[in-house]
């Protein structure tokens, strides 16, 4: 019989590439990992791992089992959480993954409301940008992923998406910039400016928007850290386009926010798996995120 604990270990070995690395991540010994993999191969009736140098690689059967493991483990987690929640949310957990500006604006209000209403439900948070956050959701490493998209995302078709808000992007220029006091700036008028870009997905979208306006931005700096973007702009080293949520989450010293045209915006959503959406604790957390987004 294939056991869930063996599947978790197999997935960790596949991710880390070795028994020793998997043991470190799981907090157990290497012999324990080896024994569990032997038990799993005995249950499966076929080899699942082969040694290639210092690394462990999956056989074709191992790849198939890992591919199914995420869904199996997510389904088990959903069952466990739903059973715990039947007692009136007096137990259970919700693991959130969020991009940084969502963590500092939406999440605190939502988690505080959840804790006040259901103090027995444990809520945790780690940060990751999409698509990494979405991968973590599918892998069973969280119950809810806050993510954003600039256009329709067909790769989310297997997930439940709860729309939260539309986040408009604004231009950020040094306070001494000629456009600092402008009510509105066409993005094409910034064609000759040096740019500070954000996360890889935001950077890609910036290039697409600028190219649609007839120019390719000269990106001198790229950073995922919004305070760093503000600091670079404030020092006169370039201009940037940031989501309003990001501007709200930092103190934009030495800079001015201006509306850019054509309007650029992203949709912020909370994602979960269909099975998890039925779990009361997860549903309650989604409701509180939606309420926080309306404030």
Secondary structure, 3 states (H helix, E strand, C coil): CCCHHHHHHHHHHHHHCCHHHHHHHHCCCHHHHHHHHHHHHHHHCCCCEEEECCEEEECHHHHHHHHHHHHHHHHHHHHHHHHHHCCCCCCCEEEEEECHHHHHHHHHHHHHHHHHHCCCCEEEEEECCCCHHHHHHHCCCCCEEEEEECCCCHHHCCEEEEEEEEEEEEEEEECCCCCCCCCEEEHHHHCCCEEEECCHHHHHHHHHHHHHCCCCCEEEEECCCHHHHHHHHHCCCCEEEEEHHHHHHCCCCCEEEEEEECCCEEEEEEEEEHHHHCCHHHHHHHHHHHHHHHC
